[in-house]
Amino acid sequence: MALLDTGKPFDQPWGFVVSLKDKKEDQVLFVYPTKEQPLEKMSSIEDVIESMQITRKAATYKSWKELSRFGISLHSLGSVISPKHSSVGEINIKVDALRFLGSWFNVSEDSEEAICIAFVLSGNCPQDIVDSFLIVSRQISGAICSLEKASNFVRNQLALIQRIHEGIDMEQSEGLLRGNITPFEECLRESSMLQSLQRIFEDVFVHGNNVMYLDKHVQLNICIRSQALLYCTLLPRTNTALRKMIESIRPYHTLIFVDDERPTPDKHPLLLSFLEHYSPERSLEEIRVDMRCTMDQLMLFVHNLIQWGRAVISYPICLQNSYTIGEPSSVDIEDLAKYYNYLFPDPTKVSKNGEIEKSLSTSILAEILELLSPVVTLEEYFVNASRFHPRAANMETVVFLLKTGLMIQLHVHIQLIEPSQAWLQGKSISKDLSPRVKTLIKNCHHLEEVFKEYILYACSDILSLPLSEPNLFEALGTLISLIPLFLKCEYVEKIIYETKVTRSSINRVIDLFHPILFVFEIPATI
């Protein structure tokens, strides 16, 4: 009976294995990390009994293939992840507390040799993590296959690795090396293929996503959920949520980059142009106009950024937007406060004795969130923050709060309603209403007759403010054009995009016709 420490997070890989299958046997070519890790330590009943003995037997040396990795001897590991059927394909094998995820592919079309690159994860990792690692494994396999067709890349690498194996085996058989020496470190030093796999494991799976080149020839765009995305709670965590988010993109949305810095621009002209005109305060439609490209072109690019975890969908940041505190996050508020202090350090202060000390306040976020309770516009937030917390009165803090879900936008919905009886009491249609105002209301086919009468009452009430007839006619025209959307109870962002009416014009309609309009705010959802 053996026990394996499973203290590693579910979404963090333990390592990867490169295995070869041919006519003779299934053998492990390489394991990374090259040395056994603390979490891999196995304990058995025999180990416990032996540890209780006062005198121990002299250590016996054995071949490196008899050593254990991930709780399995290297001699057996190759057969464990070997495909169970003759057809080569993906593997998803659970062994005790671990899961091996990978993809087998033939070295060449006329060869019976097949290679597998399998990632080792916790046996209880979520399904979306399983899917992500299988996708990455397929991408790597495809890239290696293309290199093999172009330059016999795989065969050359296999010959190099097997030559190192044979050298270690020969030296061990002659007693020149201890039995706990493996060839993996030397293989890593000599093999460019293994070095590329190491970069994928350490760079991509630590930082979440990257664009890299395999053997400096084949480009790989890889993304997977990782520690780097911990503080971005808006990022979709499952493939289903990702598809739903991508399908919901509209021209009036915008993007917020996940990384603290924008993606490094490459030679792609579309990316260069996008980064030149991008701002979280601008909608995709506004950016598209300046880029002078079609919306289809821009959407393809936006889909790619979201697919690879570089950005999330949001609504343009606007001073008139209403914001409030978001739902409780799975990330501890103290961790978020430390992360905020790391991104936006507090200026140094001079103590009474003249020494310079740094403010280590962990309550900064709690104090900032007080400014968002219960509901404020962004303009009100900036005014209050500049008075009480100047350090937080900037757009960078707003973006941070949105990415971490500490702050959410509220959608302003507008619905046409029947006015109250108290307001209707004593109301009459003014004789001062011009014929064109009455004609405009009469010709509105979206309204029932009773609602047309309510609007006439509202117009008569507006003239008593007083308001000039031209201004009333202009506001009434805006109201009539928006009635189909008010009947659907749409929100302001969608109304602005579909009608091209400005936010200030909508606000004016709300102010003037508030007795027949029901305005309410609910959390914005993508």
C-alpha positions as CSV (number, residue, x, y, z in Angstrom):
1,M,0.0,0.0,0.0
2,A,1.4,3.4,-1.0
3,L,0.4,7.0,-0.3
4,L,1.0,9.9,-2.6
5,D,0.9,13.5,-1.4
6,T,-1.7,15.4,-3.5
7,G,-1.2,18.8,-2.0
8,K,-0.7,20.5,-5.4
9,P,-3.6,22.7,-6.7
10,F,-5.9,20.9,-9.1
11,D,-5.1,23.3,-12.0
12,Q,-1.3,23.2,-11.7
13,P,0.6,20.5,-13.6
14,W,3.1,18.3,-11.8
15,G,5.2,17.8,-14.9
16,F,5.2,16.1,-18.3
17,V,6.4,12.8,-19.7
18,V,7.8,12.0,-23.2
19,S,7.3,8.4,-24.1
20,L,8.1,6.3,-27.1
21,K,6.2,3.2,-28.4
22,D,7.7,0.8,-30.9
23,K,7.6,-2.9,-31.7
24,K,10.0,-3.8,-28.8
25,E,8.6,-1.9,-25.8
26,D,7.0,1.2,-24.4
27,Q,9.8,3.3,-22.9
28,V,10.0,6.7,-21.1
29,L,12.4,9.0,-22.9
30,F,12.2,12.0,-20.7
31,V,10.5,13.3,-17.5
32,Y,10.2,16.9,-16.3
33,P,11.1,18.0,-13.7
34,T,14.2,16.0,-14.2
35,K,14.5,15.2,-10.4
36,E,11.9,13.8,-8.0
37,Q,9.9,16.5,-6.3
38,P,8.8,16.5,-2.6
39,L,5.1,15.9,-3.5
40,E,6.1,12.7,-5.4
41,K,7.6,11.1,-2.3
42,M,6.0,7.7,-1.7
43,S,5.7,6.0,1.7
44,S,4.8,2.4,2.1
45,I,4.4,-0.1,5.0
46,E,7.8,-1.5,4.2
47,D,9.4,2.0,4.4
48,V,7.8,2.6,7.9
49,I,9.1,-0.8,9.2
50,E,12.5,-0.1,7.8
51,S,12.7,3.4,9.3
52,M,12.1,1.7,12.8
53,Q,15.1,-0.5,12.4
54,I,18.2,0.5,14.3
55,T,20.5,-0.9,11.7
56,R,19.7,-0.6,8.0
57,K,20.8,-2.6,5.1
58,A,23.4,-1.2,2.8
59,A,21.8,0.7,-0.1
60,T,21.5,-1.4,-3.2
61,Y,22.0,0.3,-6.6
62,K,19.7,-0.4,-9.4
63,S,19.1,0.8,-13.0
64,W,17.6,4.3,-13.4
65,K,14.6,2.7,-15.1
66,E,13.6,1.1,-11.8
67,L,13.4,4.5,-10.0
68,S,10.0,6.0,-9.4
69,R,8.4,9.2,-10.8
70,F,4.9,10.3,-9.9
71,G,4.6,7.2,-7.8
72,I,5.2,4.8,-10.7
73,S,8.5,3.1,-11.7
74,L,10.0,4.5,-14.9
75,H,10.1,1.0,-16.3
76,S,6.3,0.7,-15.9
77,L,5.4,4.3,-16.7
78,G,5.7,3.9,-20.5
79,S,3.2,1.0,-20.5
80,V,0.8,2.9,-18.2
81,I,0.4,5.8,-20.7
82,S,0.6,3.5,-23.8
83,P,-2.5,3.6,-25.9
84,K,-4.8,0.6,-25.2
85,H,-5.8,0.2,-28.9
86,S,-3.8,0.0,-32.1
87,S,-5.1,3.4,-33.2
88,V,-2.9,6.3,-31.9
89,G,-4.8,9.2,-30.3
90,E,-5.4,11.1,-27.1
91,I,-5.0,9.6,-23.6
92,N,-6.8,10.6,-20.5
93,I,-5.7,8.1,-17.9
94,K,-6.2,8.4,-14.1
95,V,-3.8,6.4,-11.9
96,D,-4.5,6.7,-8.2
97,A,-4.3,10.4,-7.4
98,L,-2.8,11.6,-10.7
99,R,-4.1,12.0,-14.3
100,F,-2.0,11.7,-17.5
101,L,-3.3,13.8,-20.4
102,G,-1.6,13.7,-23.7
103,S,-1.6,12.9,-27.4
104,W,0.1,10.1,-29.3
105,F,1.3,10.7,-32.9
106,N,3.3,8.6,-35.3
107,V,6.9,9.7,-36.0
108,S,6.1,9.4,-39.7
109,E,3.5,7.9,-42.0
110,D,5.6,4.8,-42.8
111,S,6.8,4.2,-39.2
112,E,5.3,2.2,-36.4
113,E,7.0,4.3,-33.9
114,A,4.8,6.7,-32.0
115,I,5.6,9.5,-29.4
116,C,3.4,10.8,-26.6
117,I,3.8,14.1,-24.7
118,A,1.7,13.6,-21.6
119,F,1.0,16.2,-18.9
120,V,0.7,15.1,-15.3
121,L,-2.1,16.7,-13.2
122,S,-4.1,16.0,-10.1
123,G,-6.6,13.3,-10.6
124,N,-9.4,15.6,-9.5
125,C,-8.7,18.5,-11.8
126,P,-11.9,20.1,-13.4
127,Q,-13.1,19.1,-16.8
128,D,-12.2,22.5,-18.3
129,I,-8.6,22.0,-17.2
130,V,-8.6,18.6,-18.8
131,D,-9.9,20.0,-22.1
132,S,-7.3,22.8,-22.0
133,F,-4.3,20.5,-21.5
134,L,-5.6,18.1,-24.2
135,I,-5.8,21.0,-26.7
136,V,-2.3,22.1,-25.8
137,S,-1.0,18.6,-26.3
138,R,-2.6,18.4,-29.7
139,Q,-1.1,21.8,-30.7
140,I,2.4,20.6,-29.6
141,S,2.0,17.3,-31.5
142,G,0.9,19.1,-34.7
143,A,3.9,21.5,-34.5
144,I,6.4,18.6,-34.0
145,C,4.9,16.6,-36.9
146,S,5.2,19.6,-39.2
147,L,8.9,19.9,-38.2
148,E,9.5,16.2,-38.8
149,K,8.1,16.5,-42.4
150,A,10.3,19.5,-43.0
151,S,13.6,18.4,-41.6
152,N,13.4,15.0,-39.9
153,F,13.3,16.9,-36.6
154,V,11.8,14.1,-34.5
155,R,14.1,11.3,-35.8
156,N,17.2,13.4,-35.1
157,Q,16.0,14.2,-31.6
158,L,15.1,10.6,-30.9
159,A,18.5,9.4,-32.0
160,L,20.2,12.0,-29.7
161,I,18.1,11.1,-26.7
162,Q,18.5,7.3,-27.2
163,R,22.3,7.7,-27.5
164,I,22.4,9.5,-24.1
165,H,20.2,6.7,-22.6
166,E,22.6,4.0,-24.0
167,G,25.6,5.8,-22.6
168,I,24.1,6.0,-19.1
169,D,23.0,2.3,-19.2
170,M,26.5,1.3,-20.3
171,E,28.2,3.3,-17.5
172,Q,25.8,1.9,-14.9
173,S,26.3,-1.7,-16.0
174,E,30.1,-1.2,-15.6
175,G,29.6,0.2,-12.1
176,L,30.8,3.7,-13.0
177,L,27.6,5.4,-12.0
178,R,25.3,5.1,-9.0
179,G,21.9,3.7,-9.7
180,N,20.0,6.9,-8.8
181,I,21.5,8.8,-11.8
182,T,19.0,9.5,-14.6
183,P,19.8,10.7,-18.1
184,F,17.1,13.4,-18.1
185,E,19.3,16.4,-17.2
186,E,21.8,15.5,-19.9
187,C,19.0,15.0,-22.4
188,L,17.6,18.4,-21.5
189,R,21.0,20.1,-22.1
190,E,21.4,18.5,-25.5
191,S,17.9,18.3,-27.0
192,S,16.3,21.4,-28.5
193,M,12.9,19.6,-28.6
194,L,13.0,19.0,-24.9
195,Q,14.2,22.5,-24.2
196,S,11.1,23.8,-26.1
197,L,8.8,21.6,-24.1
198,Q,10.5,22.9,-20.9
199,R,9.8,26.5,-22.0
200,I,6.2,25.6,-22.7
201,F,5.8,24.1,-19.3
202,E,7.6,26.8,-17.3
203,D,6.6,29.9,-19.3
204,V,3.1,29.2,-20.5
205,F,1.8,27.3,-17.5
206,V,3.2,29.8,-15.1
207,H,2.2,33.0,-16.9
208,G,-1.0,31.6,-18.5
209,N,-0.5,32.3,-22.2
210,N,2.3,33.0,-24.7
211,V,3.3,33.0,-28.3
212,M,6.5,31.0,-28.9
213,Y,8.4,29.2,-31.6
214,L,9.2,25.5,-31.5
215,D,12.7,25.0,-32.7
216,K,12.6,28.7,-34.0
217,H,10.4,27.7,-36.9
218,V,6.8,26.7,-36.0
219,Q,4.7,29.3,-34.1
220,L,2.6,28.1,-31.2
221,N,-0.2,30.2,-29.6
222,I,-0.9,28.7,-26.3
223,C,-3.2,29.7,-23.4
224,I,-4.3,27.9,-20.3
225,R,-5.8,28.9,-17.0
226,S,-3.0,29.6,-14.5
227,Q,-1.8,31.5,-11.5
228,A,-1.2,34.6,-13.6
229,L,-5.0,35.0,-14.1
230,L,-5.9,34.5,-10.5
231,Y,-6.9,38.2,-9.9
232,C,-9.0,38.5,-13.0
233,T,-12.4,37.3,-11.9
234,L,-14.0,38.3,-15.1
235,L,-12.1,35.7,-17.1
236,P,-14.4,32.8,-18.2
237,R,-13.3,29.6,-16.4
238,T,-14.9,27.0,-18.6
239,N,-15.1,26.4,-22.4
240,T,-18.9,26.9,-22.3
241,A,-18.6,30.2,-20.5
242,L,-15.9,31.2,-23.0
243,R,-18.1,30.5,-26.0
244,K,-21.0,32.3,-24.4
245,M,-18.9,35.3,-23.7
246,I,-17.5,35.4,-27.3
247,E,-21.0,35.1,-28.8
248,S,-22.2,38.0,-26.7
249,I,-19.7,40.5,-28.2
250,R,-21.4,43.5,-29.7
251,P,-20.0,46.6,-31.3
252,Y,-20.8,48.7,-28.2
253,H,-18.6,46.5,-26.0
254,T,-14.9,47.1,-25.4
255,L,-12.0,45.1,-24.0
256,I,-10.0,45.1,-20.8
257,F,-6.6,43.5,-21.0
258,V,-6.0,40.8,-18.4
259,D,-2.3,41.6,-18.2
260,D,-1.1,44.7,-16.5
261,E,0.5,45.7,-19.7
262,R,-0.9,45.4,-23.2
263,P,0.2,42.5,-25.4
264,T,3.5,43.1,-27.0
265,P,2.8,44.3,-30.5
266,D,4.2,42.1,-33.3
267,K,4.4,42.8,-37.0
268,H,0.7,42.2,-37.6
269,P,-0.7,45.5,-38.8
270,L,-4.1,44.9,-37.3
271,L,-2.7,44.5,-33.8
272,L,-0.5,47.5,-34.2
273,S,-3.5,49.6,-35.3
274,F,-5.7,48.2,-32.5
275,L,-3.2,49.1,-29.8
276,E,-2.8,52.5,-31.2
277,H,-6.5,53.4,-31.0
278,Y,-7.5,51.2,-28.1
279,S,-8.8,52.6,-24.8
280,P,-11.2,51.0,-22.2
281,E,-13.2,54.2,-22.6
282,R,-13.9,53.5,-26.3
283,S,-16.3,51.0,-27.8
284,L,-15.3,48.5,-30.5
285,E,-17.3,50.5,-33.0
286,E,-15.4,53.7,-32.2
287,I,-12.1,51.8,-32.5
288,R,-13.1,50.3,-35.8
289,V,-13.8,53.6,-37.3
290,D,-10.3,54.9,-36.5
291,M,-8.7,51.6,-37.6
292,R,-10.6,51.9,-41.0
293,C,-11.4,48.2,-41.0
294,T,-14.6,46.1,-41.2
295,M,-16.3,44.9,-38.0
296,D,-15.8,41.3,-39.1
297,Q,-12.0,41.9,-39.3
298,L,-12.0,43.5,-35.8
299,M,-14.2,40.7,-34.3
300,L,-11.9,38.0,-35.5
301,F,-9.0,39.8,-33.8
302,V,-11.1,40.4,-30.6
303,H,-12.2,36.7,-30.6
304,N,-8.5,35.7,-30.7
305,L,-7.6,37.9,-27.7
306,I,-10.4,36.5,-25.6
307,Q,-9.7,32.9,-26.7
308,W,-6.1,33.1,-25.5
309,G,-7.0,34.8,-22.2
310,R,-5.4,38.1,-23.0
311,A,-8.6,40.2,-22.6
312,V,-12.2,40.1,-21.4
313,I,-15.3,41.8,-22.6
314,S,-16.6,44.8,-20.8
315,Y,-18.5,48.0,-21.4
316,P,-16.7,51.3,-22.2
317,I,-15.8,53.1,-19.0
318,C,-17.9,56.3,-18.9
319,L,-18.3,59.0,-16.3
320,Q,-22.1,58.8,-16.5
321,N,-22.1,55.0,-15.9
322,S,-23.3,53.8,-12.5
323,Y,-21.0,51.5,-10.5
324,T,-21.3,49.6,-7.2
325,I,-19.5,46.9,-5.2
326,G,-19.4,43.5,-6.9
327,E,-20.3,40.1,-5.5
328,P,-17.9,38.6,-3.0
329,S,-14.8,37.2,-4.8
330,S,-13.2,33.8,-4.3
331,V,-9.9,35.7,-3.8
332,D,-9.3,36.9,-0.3
333,I,-9.6,40.7,0.0
334,E,-6.2,40.9,1.8
335,D,-4.6,39.2,-1.2
336,L,-6.2,41.7,-3.5
337,A,-5.1,44.6,-1.3
338,K,-1.5,43.3,-1.4
339,Y,-1.7,42.9,-5.1
340,Y,-3.0,46.5,-5.4
341,N,-0.2,47.8,-3.3
342,Y,2.2,45.9,-5.5
343,L,0.8,47.4,-8.7
344,F,0.3,50.9,-7.3
345,P,2.8,51.4,-4.5
346,D,2.0,54.0,-1.9
347,P,4.4,57.0,-1.9
348,T,7.0,56.9,0.8
349,K,6.4,58.9,3.9
350,V,8.8,60.5,6.4
351,S,8.3,59.5,10.0
352,K,8.7,61.8,13.0
353,N,12.3,60.7,13.6
354,G,13.2,61.4,10.0
355,E,13.2,57.9,8.7
356,I,11.5,57.0,5.5
357,E,8.8,54.4,5.9
358,K,6.3,52.9,3.4
359,S,2.6,52.7,4.0
360,L,1.6,49.1,4.3
361,S,-2.1,49.6,4.6
362,T,-4.1,46.6,3.7
363,S,-7.3,48.4,4.2
364,I,-6.9,50.6,1.1
365,L,-9.4,48.5,-0.9
366,A,-12.0,48.4,1.8
367,E,-11.8,52.2,2.0
368,I,-12.0,52.5,-1.8
369,L,-15.1,50.2,-1.9
370,E,-16.8,52.5,0.7
371,L,-16.8,55.1,-2.0
372,L,-18.9,52.8,-4.3
373,S,-21.6,52.1,-1.7
374,P,-24.5,52.0,-2.4
375,V,-24.3,53.2,-6.0
376,V,-22.4,56.1,-7.6
377,T,-21.6,57.3,-11.1
378,L,-17.9,57.1,-12.1
379,E,-17.8,60.9,-12.0
380,E,-19.0,60.9,-8.3
381,Y,-16.4,58.2,-7.5
382,F,-13.6,60.4,-8.9
383,V,-14.7,63.4,-7.0
384,N,-14.9,61.5,-3.7
385,A,-11.7,59.6,-4.3
386,S,-9.8,62.8,-5.1
387,R,-10.9,64.2,-1.7
388,F,-10.3,61.1,0.5
389,H,-8.0,58.8,-1.4
390,P,-6.1,60.6,-4.2
391,R,-4.1,57.5,-4.8
392,A,-7.2,55.8,-6.1
393,A,-8.5,58.6,-8.2
394,N,-7.3,57.3,-11.6
395,M,-8.4,55.1,-14.4
396,E,-5.8,52.4,-13.6
397,T,-7.6,51.8,-10.2
398,V,-10.9,51.6,-12.0
399,V,-9.6,49.0,-14.4
400,F,-8.2,47.0,-11.5
401,L,-11.5,47.0,-9.7
402,L,-13.3,45.9,-12.8
403,K,-10.9,43.1,-13.6
404,T,-11.0,41.7,-10.1
405,G,-14.8,42.0,-9.9
406,L,-14.6,44.3,-6.9
407,M,-16.6,46.9,-8.9
408,I,-19.3,46.2,-11.4
409,Q,-21.3,48.4,-13.7
410,L,-25.0,48.8,-13.4
411,H,-27.1,48.9,-16.6
412,V,-29.7,51.7,-16.8
413,H,-32.9,50.2,-18.1
414,I,-35.8,52.3,-19.3
415,Q,-39.4,51.2,-19.6
416,L,-42.6,53.0,-20.6
417,I,-45.1,52.8,-17.8
418,E,-48.6,54.2,-16.9
419,P,-48.2,57.4,-14.8
420,S,-49.5,57.4,-11.2
421,Q,-53.1,58.5,-10.5
422,A,-51.7,61.2,-8.2
423,W,-49.8,62.7,-11.1
424,L,-52.8,62.4,-13.5
425,Q,-55.1,64.1,-11.1
426,G,-56.0,67.6,-12.4
427,K,-53.9,67.3,-15.6
428,S,-55.3,68.6,-18.8
429,I,-54.0,69.0,-22.4
430,S,-52.7,72.5,-22.9
431,K,-54.1,74.6,-25.7
432,D,-50.5,75.8,-26.2
433,L,-49.4,72.5,-27.8
434,S,-48.5,73.1,-31.4
435,P,-50.2,71.1,-34.2
436,R,-46.8,69.5,-35.1
437,V,-46.4,68.2,-31.5
438,K,-49.9,66.7,-31.6
439,T,-49.4,65.2,-35.1
440,L,-46.1,63.6,-34.0
441,I,-47.8,61.9,-31.1
442,K,-50.9,60.9,-33.1
443,N,-48.7,59.2,-35.8
444,C,-46.8,57.1,-33.3
445,H,-48.1,53.6,-34.3
446,H,-46.3,51.8,-31.4
447,L,-48.5,53.3,-28.8
448,E,-52.1,52.7,-27.7
449,E,-54.4,55.6,-27.6
450,V,-54.4,55.9,-23.8
451,F,-50.6,56.2,-23.8
452,K,-50.8,58.9,-26.5
453,E,-53.0,60.9,-24.1
454,Y,-50.4,60.4,-21.3
455,I,-47.7,61.9,-23.5
456,L,-49.9,64.8,-24.3
457,Y,-50.4,65.4,-20.6
458,A,-46.6,65.2,-20.1
459,C,-46.0,67.7,-22.9
460,S,-48.5,70.1,-21.4
461,D,-46.7,69.8,-18.0
462,I,-43.3,70.4,-19.7
463,L,-44.5,73.6,-21.3
464,S,-45.2,75.0,-17.8
465,L,-41.5,74.6,-16.8
466,P,-41.3,76.8,-19.0
467,L,-39.7,75.2,-22.1
468,S,-39.8,76.5,-25.6
469,E,-41.8,74.7,-28.2
470,P,-38.8,73.9,-30.4
471,N,-37.0,72.3,-27.5
472,L,-40.1,70.4,-26.6
473,F,-40.5,69.1,-30.1
474,E,-36.9,68.0,-30.3
475,A,-37.1,66.1,-27.0
476,L,-40.5,64.6,-28.0
477,G,-39.0,63.4,-31.3
478,T,-36.2,61.6,-29.4
479,L,-38.8,60.0,-27.1
480,I,-41.0,58.8,-30.0
481,S,-37.9,57.3,-31.7
482,L,-37.0,55.4,-28.5
483,I,-40.4,54.1,-27.6
484,P,-39.9,50.7,-29.4
485,L,-36.8,50.1,-27.2
486,F,-38.5,51.4,-24.1
487,L,-41.3,48.9,-24.6
488,K,-38.6,46.1,-24.6
489,C,-37.1,47.7,-21.4
490,E,-33.6,47.9,-23.1
491,Y,-30.6,49.3,-21.4
492,V,-28.8,52.6,-22.3
493,E,-25.7,51.1,-24.0
494,K,-27.8,49.1,-26.5
495,I,-30.1,52.0,-27.1
496,I,-27.2,54.3,-27.9
497,Y,-25.7,51.8,-30.4
498,E,-29.0,51.0,-32.2
499,T,-30.3,54.5,-32.5
500,K,-27.1,56.6,-32.5
501,V,-28.9,58.9,-29.9
502,T,-26.4,60.5,-27.5
503,R,-26.4,59.7,-23.8
504,S,-27.1,63.3,-23.0
505,S,-30.2,63.3,-25.2
506,I,-31.4,60.1,-23.4
507,N,-30.8,61.7,-20.0
508,R,-32.8,64.8,-21.2
509,V,-35.7,62.6,-22.2
510,I,-35.6,60.9,-18.8
511,D,-35.6,64.3,-17.0
512,L,-38.5,65.7,-19.0
513,F,-40.8,62.6,-19.4
514,H,-40.0,60.9,-16.0
515,P,-43.7,60.5,-15.1
516,I,-44.3,58.0,-17.9
517,L,-40.8,56.3,-17.7
518,F,-39.6,53.7,-15.3
519,V,-35.8,53.9,-14.9
520,F,-34.0,51.3,-12.9
521,E,-30.5,49.9,-12.6
522,I,-29.4,46.2,-12.4
523,P,-25.9,44.7,-12.6
524,A,-24.6,44.6,-16.1
525,T,-24.1,41.1,-17.5
526,I,-22.2,40.2,-20.6
